[in-house]
């Protein structure tokens, strides 16, 4: 079963991708986002899953194209998780 905190992390990564875009894809912002997204996808699906590999393969320089490609992978992963759980709505933050 998927860790609820990792599922919520996908939602946070979607939000973070927008912030990286708004800051002009500065290298340090992009690198932090890319690392966190890669770790999350690997933890949820494994390093050889198509989402993880596609994300890793499409992440070149800190530019808008790489950011958008990565955000689409995260969105697809989130939708798959929601569908597998039978939840079409938003993922809620786990209670502390």
Chimera marker file (.cmm) of the C-alpha trace (Angstrom):
<marker_set name="trace">
<marker id="1" x="0.000" y="0.000" z="0.000" r="1" g="1" b="0" radius="0.5"/>
<marker id="2" x="1.201" y="3.487" z="-0.819" r="1" g="1" b="0" radius="0.5"/>
<marker id="3" x="2.291" y="5.737" z="1.988" r="1" g="1" b="0" radius="0.5"/>
<marker id="4" x="-0.253" y="8.522" z="2.492" r="1" g="1" b="0" radius="0.5"/>
<marker id="5" x="2.522" y="11.048" z="3.107" r="1" g="1" b="0" radius="0.5"/>
<marker id="6" x="4.093" y="10.184" z="-0.277" r="1" g="1" b="0" radius="0.5"/>
<marker id="7" x="0.740" y="10.622" z="-1.998" r="1" g="1" b="0" radius="0.5"/>
<marker id="8" x="0.362" y="14.050" z="-0.416" r="1" g="1" b="0" radius="0.5"/>
<marker id="9" x="3.902" y="14.802" z="-1.508" r="1" g="1" b="0" radius="0.5"/>
<marker id="10" x="2.752" y="14.452" z="-5.135" r="1" g="1" b="0" radius="0.5"/>
<marker id="11" x="0.215" y="17.214" z="-4.505" r="1" g="1" b="0" radius="0.5"/>
<marker id="12" x="2.909" y="19.388" z="-2.933" r="1" g="1" b="0" radius="0.5"/>
<marker id="13" x="5.213" y="18.729" z="-5.900" r="1" g="1" b="0" radius="0.5"/>
<marker id="14" x="2.532" y="19.937" z="-8.303" r="1" g="1" b="0" radius="0.5"/>
<marker id="15" x="2.276" y="23.144" z="-6.299" r="1" g="1" b="0" radius="0.5"/>
<marker id="16" x="6.061" y="23.424" z="-6.112" r="1" g="1" b="0" radius="0.5"/>
<marker id="17" x="6.374" y="23.093" z="-9.899" r="1" g="1" b="0" radius="0.5"/>
<marker id="18" x="4.230" y="26.208" z="-10.259" r="1" g="1" b="0" radius="0.5"/>
<marker id="19" x="6.452" y="28.077" z="-7.813" r="1" g="1" b="0" radius="0.5"/>
<marker id="20" x="9.582" y="27.030" z="-9.706" r="1" g="1" b="0" radius="0.5"/>
<marker id="21" x="7.989" y="28.270" z="-12.918" r="1" g="1" b="0" radius="0.5"/>
<marker id="22" x="7.082" y="31.601" z="-11.344" r="1" g="1" b="0" radius="0.5"/>
<marker id="23" x="10.614" y="32.118" z="-10.039" r="1" g="1" b="0" radius="0.5"/>
<marker id="24" x="11.950" y="31.726" z="-13.572" r="1" g="1" b="0" radius="0.5"/>
<marker id="25" x="13.260" y="28.162" z="-13.188" r="1" g="1" b="0" radius="0.5"/>
<marker id="26" x="16.247" y="29.290" z="-11.165" r="1" g="1" b="0" radius="0.5"/>
<marker id="27" x="18.747" y="26.475" z="-11.001" r="1" g="1" b="0" radius="0.5"/>
<marker id="28" x="18.666" y="25.912" z="-7.219" r="1" g="1" b="0" radius="0.5"/>
<marker id="29" x="14.829" y="25.901" z="-7.123" r="1" g="1" b="0" radius="0.5"/>
<marker id="30" x="14.643" y="23.536" z="-10.070" r="1" g="1" b="0" radius="0.5"/>
<marker id="31" x="17.288" y="21.183" z="-8.684" r="1" g="1" b="0" radius="0.5"/>
<marker id="32" x="15.517" y="20.926" z="-5.314" r="1" g="1" b="0" radius="0.5"/>
<marker id="33" x="12.194" y="20.229" z="-7.041" r="1" g="1" b="0" radius="0.5"/>
<marker id="34" x="13.741" y="17.665" z="-9.408" r="1" g="1" b="0" radius="0.5"/>
<marker id="35" x="15.449" y="15.813" z="-6.542" r="1" g="1" b="0" radius="0.5"/>
<marker id="36" x="12.295" y="15.742" z="-4.416" r="1" g="1" b="0" radius="0.5"/>
<marker id="37" x="10.123" y="14.622" z="-7.338" r="1" g="1" b="0" radius="0.5"/>
<marker id="38" x="12.534" y="11.881" z="-8.354" r="1" g="1" b="0" radius="0.5"/>
<marker id="39" x="12.746" y="10.583" z="-4.786" r="1" g="1" b="0" radius="0.5"/>
<marker id="40" x="8.970" y="10.624" z="-4.405" r="1" g="1" b="0" radius="0.5"/>
<marker id="41" x="8.310" y="8.784" z="-7.667" r="1" g="1" b="0" radius="0.5"/>
<marker id="42" x="10.970" y="6.181" z="-6.819" r="1" g="1" b="0" radius="0.5"/>
<marker id="43" x="9.494" y="5.651" z="-3.359" r="1" g="1" b="0" radius="0.5"/>
<marker id="44" x="5.932" y="5.313" z="-4.670" r="1" g="1" b="0" radius="0.5"/>
<marker id="45" x="6.499" y="3.257" z="-7.797" r="1" g="1" b="0" radius="0.5"/>
<marker id="46" x="10.092" y="1.996" z="-7.721" r="1" g="1" b="0" radius="0.5"/>
<marker id="47" x="13.115" y="3.087" z="-9.761" r="1" g="1" b="0" radius="0.5"/>
<marker id="48" x="12.182" y="1.045" z="-12.858" r="1" g="1" b="0" radius="0.5"/>
<marker id="49" x="8.554" y="2.155" z="-13.148" r="1" g="1" b="0" radius="0.5"/>
<marker id="50" x="7.737" y="4.046" z="-16.388" r="1" g="1" b="0" radius="0.5"/>
<marker id="51" x="6.826" y="7.225" z="-14.461" r="1" g="1" b="0" radius="0.5"/>
<marker id="52" x="10.141" y="7.229" z="-12.638" r="1" g="1" b="0" radius="0.5"/>
<marker id="53" x="12.167" y="6.480" z="-15.760" r="1" g="1" b="0" radius="0.5"/>
<marker id="54" x="10.297" y="8.986" z="-17.931" r="1" g="1" b="0" radius="0.5"/>
<marker id="55" x="10.750" y="11.685" z="-15.293" r="1" g="1" b="0" radius="0.5"/>
<marker id="56" x="14.454" y="10.934" z="-14.950" r="1" g="1" b="0" radius="0.5"/>
<marker id="57" x="14.971" y="10.805" z="-18.736" r="1" g="1" b="0" radius="0.5"/>
<marker id="58" x="13.185" y="14.120" z="-19.390" r="1" g="1" b="0" radius="0.5"/>
<marker id="59" x="14.958" y="16.180" z="-16.748" r="1" g="1" b="0" radius="0.5"/>
<marker id="60" x="17.790" y="17.998" z="-18.457" r="1" g="1" b="0" radius="0.5"/>
<marker id="61" x="18.700" y="21.597" z="-17.843" r="1" g="1" b="0" radius="0.5"/>
<marker id="62" x="16.737" y="23.825" z="-15.509" r="1" g="1" b="0" radius="0.5"/>
<marker id="63" x="14.326" y="25.093" z="-18.130" r="1" g="1" b="0" radius="0.5"/>
<marker id="64" x="10.603" y="25.450" z="-18.673" r="1" g="1" b="0" radius="0.5"/>
<marker id="65" x="10.393" y="22.425" z="-20.978" r="1" g="1" b="0" radius="0.5"/>
<marker id="66" x="11.929" y="20.079" z="-18.418" r="1" g="1" b="0" radius="0.5"/>
<marker id="67" x="9.734" y="21.511" z="-15.685" r="1" g="1" b="0" radius="0.5"/>
<marker id="68" x="6.537" y="21.090" z="-17.690" r="1" g="1" b="0" radius="0.5"/>
<marker id="69" x="7.438" y="17.540" z="-18.734" r="1" g="1" b="0" radius="0.5"/>
<marker id="70" x="8.153" y="16.622" z="-15.120" r="1" g="1" b="0" radius="0.5"/>
<marker id="71" x="4.960" y="18.239" z="-13.856" r="1" g="1" b="0" radius="0.5"/>
<marker id="72" x="2.939" y="16.186" z="-16.353" r="1" g="1" b="0" radius="0.5"/>
<marker id="73" x="4.531" y="12.986" z="-15.051" r="1" g="1" b="0" radius="0.5"/>
<marker id="74" x="3.695" y="13.945" z="-11.474" r="1" g="1" b="0" radius="0.5"/>
<marker id="75" x="0.117" y="14.786" z="-12.456" r="1" g="1" b="0" radius="0.5"/>
<marker id="76" x="-0.289" y="11.426" z="-14.218" r="1" g="1" b="0" radius="0.5"/>
<marker id="77" x="1.139" y="9.607" z="-11.196" r="1" g="1" b="0" radius="0.5"/>
<marker id="78" x="-1.262" y="11.423" z="-8.875" r="1" g="1" b="0" radius="0.5"/>
<marker id="79" x="-4.236" y="10.583" z="-11.090" r="1" g="1" b="0" radius="0.5"/>
<marker id="80" x="-3.225" y="6.924" z="-11.191" r="1" g="1" b="0" radius="0.5"/>
<marker id="81" x="-2.927" y="6.772" z="-7.415" r="1" g="1" b="0" radius="0.5"/>
<marker id="82" x="-6.301" y="8.465" z="-6.989" r="1" g="1" b="0" radius="0.5"/>
<marker id="83" x="-7.936" y="6.075" z="-9.453" r="1" g="1" b="0" radius="0.5"/>
<marker id="84" x="-6.391" y="3.031" z="-7.774" r="1" g="1" b="0" radius="0.5"/>
<marker id="85" x="-7.745" y="4.226" z="-4.463" r="1" g="1" b="0" radius="0.5"/>
<marker id="86" x="-11.141" y="4.985" z="-5.932" r="1" g="1" b="0" radius="0.5"/>
<marker id="87" x="-10.768" y="8.648" z="-5.050" r="1" g="1" b="0" radius="0.5"/>
<marker id="88" x="-11.434" y="11.068" z="-7.839" r="1" g="1" b="0" radius="0.5"/>
<marker id="89" x="-11.221" y="14.180" z="-5.652" r="1" g="1" b="0" radius="0.5"/>
<marker id="90" x="-8.170" y="15.859" z="-4.204" r="1" g="1" b="0" radius="0.5"/>
<marker id="91" x="-5.813" y="14.063" z="-1.899" r="1" g="1" b="0" radius="0.5"/>
<marker id="92" x="-6.072" y="15.497" z="1.573" r="1" g="1" b="0" radius="0.5"/>
<marker id="93" x="-3.136" y="16.237" z="3.838" r="1" g="1" b="0" radius="0.5"/>
<marker id="94" x="-2.750" y="13.473" z="6.434" r="1" g="1" b="0" radius="0.5"/>
<marker id="95" x="-3.608" y="14.398" z="10.003" r="1" g="1" b="0" radius="0.5"/>
<marker id="96" x="-0.625" y="15.239" z="12.174" r="1" g="1" b="0" radius="0.5"/>
<link id1="1" id2="2" r="1" g="1" b="0" radius="0.2"/>
<link id1="2" id2="3" r="1" g="1" b="0" radius="0.2"/>
<link id1="3" id2="4" r="1" g="1" b="0" radius="0.2"/>
<link id1="4" id2="5" r="1" g="1" b="0" radius="0.2"/>
<link id1="5" id2="6" r="1" g="1" b="0" radius="0.2"/>
<link id1="6" id2="7" r="1" g="1" b="0" radius="0.2"/>
<link id1="7" id2="8" r="1" g="1" b="0" radius="0.2"/>
<link id1="8" id2="9" r="1" g="1" b="0" radius="0.2"/>
<link id1="9" id2="10" r="1" g="1" b="0" radius="0.2"/>
<link id1="10" id2="11" r="1" g="1" b="0" radius="0.2"/>
<link id1="11" id2="12" r="1" g="1" b="0" radius="0.2"/>
<link id1="12" id2="13" r="1" g="1" b="0" radius="0.2"/>
<link id1="13" id2="14" r="1" g="1" b="0" radius="0.2"/>
<link id1="14" id2="15" r="1" g="1" b="0" radius="0.2"/>
<link id1="15" id2="16" r="1" g="1" b="0" radius="0.2"/>
<link id1="16" id2="17" r="1" g="1" b="0" radius="0.2"/>
<link id1="17" id2="18" r="1" g="1" b="0" radius="0.2"/>
<link id1="18" id2="19" r="1" g="1" b="0" radius="0.2"/>
<link id1="19" id2="20" r="1" g="1" b="0" radius="0.2"/>
<link id1="20" id2="21" r="1" g="1" b="0" radius="0.2"/>
<link id1="21" id2="22" r="1" g="1" b="0" radius="0.2"/>
<link id1="22" id2="23" r="1" g="1" b="0" radius="0.2"/>
<link id1="23" id2="24" r="1" g="1" b="0" radius="0.2"/>
<link id1="24" id2="25" r="1" g="1" b="0" radius="0.2"/>
<link id1="25" id2="26" r="1" g="1" b="0" radius="0.2"/>
<link id1="26" id2="27" r="1" g="1" b="0" radius="0.2"/>
<link id1="27" id2="28" r="1" g="1" b="0" radius="0.2"/>
<link id1="28" id2="29" r="1" g="1" b="0" radius="0.2"/>
<link id1="29" id2="30" r="1" g="1" b="0" radius="0.2"/>
<link id1="30" id2="31" r="1" g="1" b="0" radius="0.2"/>
<link id1="31" id2="32" r="1" g="1" b="0" radius="0.2"/>
<link id1="32" id2="33" r="1" g="1" b="0" radius="0.2"/>
<link id1="33" id2="34" r="1" g="1" b="0" radius="0.2"/>
<link id1="34" id2="35" r="1" g="1" b="0" radius="0.2"/>
<link id1="35" id2="36" r="1" g="1" b="0" radius="0.2"/>
<link id1="36" id2="37" r="1" g="1" b="0" radius="0.2"/>
<link id1="37" id2="38" r="1" g="1" b="0" radius="0.2"/>
<link id1="38" id2="39" r="1" g="1" b="0" radius="0.2"/>
<link id1="39" id2="40" r="1" g="1" b="0" radius="0.2"/>
<link id1="40" id2="41" r="1" g="1" b="0" radius="0.2"/>
<link id1="41" id2="42" r="1" g="1" b="0" radius="0.2"/>
<link id1="42" id2="43" r="1" g="1" b="0" radius="0.2"/>
<link id1="43" id2="44" r="1" g="1" b="0" radius="0.2"/>
<link id1="44" id2="45" r="1" g="1" b="0" radius="0.2"/>
<link id1="45" id2="46" r="1" g="1" b="0" radius="0.2"/>
<link id1="46" id2="47" r="1" g="1" b="0" radius="0.2"/>
<link id1="47" id2="48" r="1" g="1" b="0" radius="0.2"/>
<link id1="48" id2="49" r="1" g="1" b="0" radius="0.2"/>
<link id1="49" id2="50" r="1" g="1" b="0" radius="0.2"/>
<link id1="50" id2="51" r="1" g="1" b="0" radius="0.2"/>
<link id1="51" id2="52" r="1" g="1" b="0" radius="0.2"/>
<link id1="52" id2="53" r="1" g="1" b="0" radius="0.2"/>
<link id1="53" id2="54" r="1" g="1" b="0" radius="0.2"/>
<link id1="54" id2="55" r="1" g="1" b="0" radius="0.2"/>
<link id1="55" id2="56" r="1" g="1" b="0" radius="0.2"/>
<link id1="56" id2="57" r="1" g="1" b="0" radius="0.2"/>
<link id1="57" id2="58" r="1" g="1" b="0" radius="0.2"/>
<link id1="58" id2="59" r="1" g="1" b="0" radius="0.2"/>
<link id1="59" id2="60" r="1" g="1" b="0" radius="0.2"/>
<link id1="60" id2="61" r="1" g="1" b="0" radius="0.2"/>
<link id1="61" id2="62" r="1" g="1" b="0" radius="0.2"/>
<link id1="62" id2="63" r="1" g="1" b="0" radius="0.2"/>
<link id1="63" id2="64" r="1" g="1" b="0" radius="0.2"/>
<link id1="64" id2="65" r="1" g="1" b="0" radius="0.2"/>
<link id1="65" id2="66" r="1" g="1" b="0" radius="0.2"/>
<link id1="66" id2="67" r="1" g="1" b="0" radius="0.2"/>
<link id1="67" id2="68" r="1" g="1" b="0" radius="0.2"/>
<link id1="68" id2="69" r="1" g="1" b="0" radius="0.2"/>
<link id1="69" id2="70" r="1" g="1" b="0" radius="0.2"/>
<link id1="70" id2="71" r="1" g="1" b="0" radius="0.2"/>
<link id1="71" id2="72" r="1" g="1" b="0" radius="0.2"/>
<link id1="72" id2="73" r="1" g="1" b="0" radius="0.2"/>
<link id1="73" id2="74" r="1" g="1" b="0" radius="0.2"/>
<link id1="74" id2="75" r="1" g="1" b="0" radius="0.2"/>
<link id1="75" id2="76" r="1" g="1" b="0" radius="0.2"/>
<link id1="76" id2="77" r="1" g="1" b="0" radius="0.2"/>
<link id1="77" id2="78" r="1" g="1" b="0" radius="0.2"/>
<link id1="78" id2="79" r="1" g="1" b="0" radius="0.2"/>
<link id1="79" id2="80" r="1" g="1" b="0" radius="0.2"/>
<link id1="80" id2="81" r="1" g="1" b="0" radius="0.2"/>
<link id1="81" id2="82" r="1" g="1" b="0" radius="0.2"/>
<link id1="82" id2="83" r="1" g="1" b="0" radius="0.2"/>
<link id1="83" id2="84" r="1" g="1" b="0" radius="0.2"/>
<link id1="84" id2="85" r="1" g="1" b="0" radius="0.2"/>
<link id1="85" id2="86" r="1" g="1" b="0" radius="0.2"/>
<link id1="86" id2="87" r="1" g="1" b="0" radius="0.2"/>
<link id1="87" id2="88" r="1" g="1" b="0" radius="0.2"/>
<link id1="88" id2="89" r="1" g="1" b="0" radius="0.2"/>
<link id1="89" id2="90" r="1" g="1" b="0" radius="0.2"/>
<link id1="90" id2="91" r="1" g="1" b="0" radius="0.2"/>
<link id1="91" id2="92" r="1" g="1" b="0" radius="0.2"/>
<link id1="92" id2="93" r="1" g="1" b="0" radius="0.2"/>
<link id1="93" id2="94" r="1" g="1" b="0" radius="0.2"/>
<link id1="94" id2="95" r="1" g="1" b="0" radius="0.2"/>
<link id1="95" id2="96" r="1" g="1" b="0" radius="0.2"/>
</marker_set>
